[in-house]
Amino acid sequence: MANRGAFYLFLAGTLSSLVLFLALTVDTHRQVGALTHADRLSDQVVAGKHVWESKNCNECHTILGFGIYYAPDLTRVYQRIGSDGIKAAVGSPEKVFASSFRKMPNLHLTDQEIADLTAFLQWTGDIDNHDWPPQDTPEHRERRRMAAGFSLSAGSLAFRDKCMGCHAVGGSGGGIGPALDTIGDRYDAAAIVKYVSDPTTVKPASAMPAQKNLTSDELQAIADFLAKQKGGA
């Protein structure tokens, strides 16, 4: 190809790429309001963002892909543990993370600051970010289930989806709460259902929030699965 032809080919490719980039940028900006639910951007959400920034939460956590990967990503934390879980984790981290290798400091937030931060995390979690960060996608959860070597029972799958962010079984899972490898030695399925539904009714000093986002079928399946986790198993 002659130099002139190569130049025109390069120019055409560059211009077409530029036009495509600009078109996609404009289209994205047109969708920002709907994707981020801008109509829900209340004064409390803004106040929660100020709490997030003033306490330098990004120094340990990521959110929407921004931050440090020392502690868990919090993009979908509201969907994972709800307002009660956030309140417990932020208000009493020395209890909630007592068994975790990486400790979260007590930031001594006021009740209002915790409420504002919760509103911000709820709004952030509702953003349609096309399943980003990757660890929140259904495909990643499926790979994680398979890699951990669990049987694909309803209980093990429900535990993977709903509980592994805080608890571990067989060395796989989170460290926020205690490992549950031998929980079946202490509780039967009925007691586990009661514990998960409202932990303080079984263990008054428990820092675990009530899991209100589980369906009755998920709750029973998880309880049946955990009741089989025994020291001699």
C-alpha positions, 0 to 999 in steps of 0.5 A: 500500500502506498504511503498516501493510501495508508495515511487515508486509511489511518485518517478514516479509522481515527475519525470513525473511532472519534465519532463512535467515542463521541456518540457513546459519550453523549448517549451515556450522559443522556442516560446518567439521570435514569441510571443513577436514579437522580430523582432520589438524590436527596439531601440525606444522600448528599450528607451521607456522601460527605460522611463517606468522604470526611471519614476517608472510607475510600482509604480501605473500601472501593465503591463503584470501582474507586478506592482501595482494595484493602477491605470489601467493596461496598457498592452493593453493601446495602443490598447484602446486609441492609440498614441494620447490618450497616448500622452494626458494622459502622457503630460497633466494628470491634464486635462485628469484626472481632473474628476478622483478620482485618479490623475496622476502626470505630469512627465514632459516628453519630446516629445521624451520620450513620443514617446519612451514610446508610442512605448514601450506600442505599442510593449507590447500590441502586445505581444501574452500573451494568453489574460492576464491580465484577464480584457482584455479577451472577456469573462471578457468584456461579464461578465462586460456588463451583470453585469452592467445591460445594455440592449444588444443593439449594441450601449451599447455593443460598448460603453462597449468595446470601451469607458468604460475604460475612461467614465462611464454611470449609475455608471459603467465605468472609471473615466478618462473622465467625466460620460456621464449619461446626455450627451443626454441633450447637444448633439444629435447623429450627434453631438456625432459622430462629437465629438468622431471623432474629439473632438476639432471640437466641443469643442476646449479645449477638452483633449480627443483624436480623436477615430480613431479605431472605425468603422463607424457602431460602431461610429453611434451605440455609438452615438445613445446610448449616445444620449438617456442618458438624465437627465430625462431618 
